[in-house]
Amino acid sequence: MGGDRTFGEQVLLQFYFISNNILSIKKGAIMSTVHLQQRLQGLHNHIRQGKIIEALNEFYDTDTVMQDNDNPPTKGLAANIEREKLFMSGVQEWKGFSVKASGVGDNVTFYEATADFVTVDGQYMHHEQVSVAKWRNGKIVHERFYYDTGKK
Protein backbone atom coordinates (compact mmCIF):
# COMPACT_ATOMS: atom_id res chain seq x y z
CA MET A 1 0.00 0.00 0.00
CA GLY A 2 2.94 2.34 0.70
CA GLY A 3 3.94 2.05 -2.96
CA ASP A 4 0.51 3.35 -4.03
CA ARG A 5 0.99 6.66 -2.21
CA THR A 6 2.37 9.72 -3.93
CA PHE A 7 5.55 11.28 -2.58
CA GLY A 8 3.52 14.14 -1.10
CA GLU A 9 1.18 11.71 0.65
CA GLN A 10 4.14 9.80 2.07
CA VAL A 11 5.71 13.02 3.38
CA LEU A 12 2.41 14.10 4.97
CA LEU A 13 1.95 10.65 6.52
CA GLN A 14 5.49 10.72 7.95
CA PHE A 15 4.89 14.23 9.30
CA TYR A 16 1.64 13.01 10.92
CA PHE A 17 3.41 10.08 12.60
CA ILE A 18 6.31 12.24 13.77
CA SER A 19 4.15 15.12 15.02
CA ASN A 20 1.91 12.71 16.92
CA ASN A 21 4.89 10.73 18.25
CA ILE A 22 3.72 7.56 16.54
CA LEU A 23 7.11 6.11 15.75
CA SER A 24 8.07 2.48 15.64
CA ILE A 25 11.03 1.74 17.87
CA LYS A 26 13.25 -0.60 15.87
CA LYS A 27 16.83 -1.56 16.67
CA GLY A 28 18.88 1.55 16.10
CA ALA A 29 15.83 3.68 15.27
CA ILE A 30 15.73 7.22 16.57
CA MET A 31 13.28 7.55 19.45
CA SER A 32 10.95 10.53 19.44
CA THR A 33 12.30 13.30 21.64
CA VAL A 34 9.03 13.28 23.60
CA HIS A 35 9.41 9.57 24.41
CA LEU A 36 13.07 10.02 25.26
CA GLN A 37 12.26 12.98 27.53
CA GLN A 38 9.63 10.86 29.31
CA ARG A 39 12.13 8.03 29.82
CA LEU A 40 14.71 10.49 31.16
CA GLN A 41 12.17 11.98 33.58
CA GLY A 42 11.26 8.47 34.73
CA LEU A 43 14.93 7.76 35.40
CA HIS A 44 15.27 10.99 37.38
CA ASN A 45 12.17 10.14 39.44
CA HIS A 46 13.67 6.78 40.40
CA ILE A 47 16.96 8.42 41.40
CA ARG A 48 15.19 11.14 43.44
CA GLN A 49 13.54 8.38 45.47
CA GLY A 50 16.86 6.58 45.94
CA LYS A 51 15.66 3.66 43.79
CA ILE A 52 18.98 3.26 42.01
CA ILE A 53 18.89 -0.51 41.42
CA GLU A 54 15.28 -0.35 40.23
CA ALA A 55 16.31 2.45 37.84
CA LEU A 56 19.08 0.30 36.39
CA ASN A 57 16.66 -2.57 35.77
CA GLU A 58 14.04 -0.30 34.21
CA PHE A 59 16.11 2.10 32.10
CA TYR A 60 19.37 0.32 31.19
CA ASP A 61 20.07 -2.24 28.47
CA THR A 62 21.52 -5.63 29.44
CA ASP A 63 24.68 -4.71 27.50
CA THR A 64 24.94 -1.19 28.92
CA VAL A 65 28.33 0.42 29.43
CA MET A 66 28.82 2.99 32.19
CA GLN A 67 31.92 5.08 32.73
CA ASP A 68 33.02 7.65 35.31
CA ASN A 69 35.30 10.34 33.89
CA ASP A 70 38.29 8.65 32.25
CA ASN A 71 38.13 5.53 34.43
CA PRO A 72 37.76 2.15 32.69
CA PRO A 73 34.12 1.49 31.74
CA THR A 74 31.95 -1.05 33.53
CA LYS A 75 30.33 -3.32 30.95
CA GLY A 76 27.01 -5.12 31.29
CA LEU A 77 23.94 -4.52 33.41
CA ALA A 78 24.86 -7.15 36.03
CA ALA A 79 28.31 -5.61 36.61
CA ASN A 80 26.81 -2.12 36.85
CA ILE A 81 24.18 -3.29 39.34
CA GLU A 82 26.96 -4.75 41.51
CA ARG A 83 28.92 -1.48 41.23
CA GLU A 84 25.87 0.54 42.31
CA LYS A 85 25.09 -1.88 45.16
CA LEU A 86 28.63 -1.34 46.42
CA PHE A 87 28.15 2.44 46.24
CA MET A 88 24.72 2.28 47.94
CA SER A 89 26.11 0.06 50.74
CA GLY A 90 28.10 3.14 51.80
CA VAL A 91 25.02 5.36 51.86
CA GLN A 92 23.13 5.64 55.13
CA GLU A 93 20.55 8.20 53.98
CA TRP A 94 19.65 9.50 50.52
CA LYS A 95 18.89 13.21 50.96
CA GLY A 96 18.10 14.33 47.43
CA PHE A 97 18.75 14.52 43.74
CA SER A 98 18.18 17.68 41.74
CA VAL A 99 18.45 18.17 37.99
CA LYS A 100 19.80 21.62 37.09
CA ALA A 101 19.68 21.26 33.28
CA SER A 102 18.88 18.55 30.75
CA GLY A 103 18.67 18.03 27.03
CA VAL A 104 17.40 15.47 24.55
CA GLY A 105 18.57 14.79 20.99
CA ASP A 106 18.74 11.90 18.52
CA ASN A 107 18.95 8.94 20.90
CA VAL A 108 21.09 10.94 23.32
CA THR A 109 20.35 12.73 26.59
CA PHE A 110 22.36 14.79 29.00
CA TYR A 111 21.72 16.24 32.40
CA GLU A 112 23.53 18.24 35.04
CA ALA A 113 22.58 17.19 38.55
CA THR A 114 23.44 17.28 42.22
CA ALA A 115 23.04 14.42 44.68
CA ASP A 116 23.12 14.74 48.45
CA PHE A 117 23.49 11.85 50.85
CA VAL A 118 24.92 10.83 54.22
CA THR A 119 27.50 8.04 54.30
CA VAL A 120 27.38 5.16 56.77
CA ASP A 121 30.09 6.91 58.81
CA GLY A 122 27.89 10.02 59.11
CA GLN A 123 29.64 12.22 56.53
CA TYR A 124 27.39 14.54 54.50
CA MET A 125 28.22 14.38 50.78
CA HIS A 126 27.26 16.79 47.99
CA HIS A 127 28.04 15.48 44.52
CA GLU A 128 27.74 17.42 41.24
CA GLN A 129 27.95 15.70 37.87
CA VAL A 130 26.99 15.72 34.22
CA SER A 131 25.69 12.59 32.52
CA VAL A 132 25.66 11.91 28.78
CA ALA A 133 23.68 8.84 27.74
CA LYS A 134 23.08 7.06 24.45
CA TRP A 135 19.76 5.23 24.10
CA ARG A 136 18.42 2.37 21.98
CA ASN A 137 14.93 0.90 22.16
CA GLY A 138 14.06 2.98 25.24
CA LYS A 139 17.10 1.81 27.23
CA ILE A 140 20.48 3.36 27.97
CA VAL A 141 23.26 1.52 26.16
CA HIS A 142 26.11 3.84 27.13
CA GLU A 143 26.39 6.45 29.88
CA ARG A 144 29.33 8.53 30.92
CA PHE A 145 29.54 10.68 34.04
CA TYR A 146 31.72 13.77 34.32
CA TYR A 147 32.56 15.24 37.73
CA ASP A 148 35.36 16.79 39.73
CA THR A 149 37.22 14.16 41.73
CA GLY A 150 39.06 16.77 43.80
CA LYS A 151 42.37 15.36 42.56
CA LYS A 152 44.82 17.97 41.29
Buried (B, 14 or more C-beta within 10 A) or exposed (E): EEEEEEEEEEEEEEEEEEEEEEBEEEEEEBBBBEBBBBBBEBBBEBBBEBBBBEBBEBBBBEEBBBBBEEEEBBBBBEBBBEBBEEEEEEBEEBEEBEBEEBEBEEBBBBBBBEBBBBEEEEEEEEEEBBBBBBBBEBBBBBBBBBEEEEEE
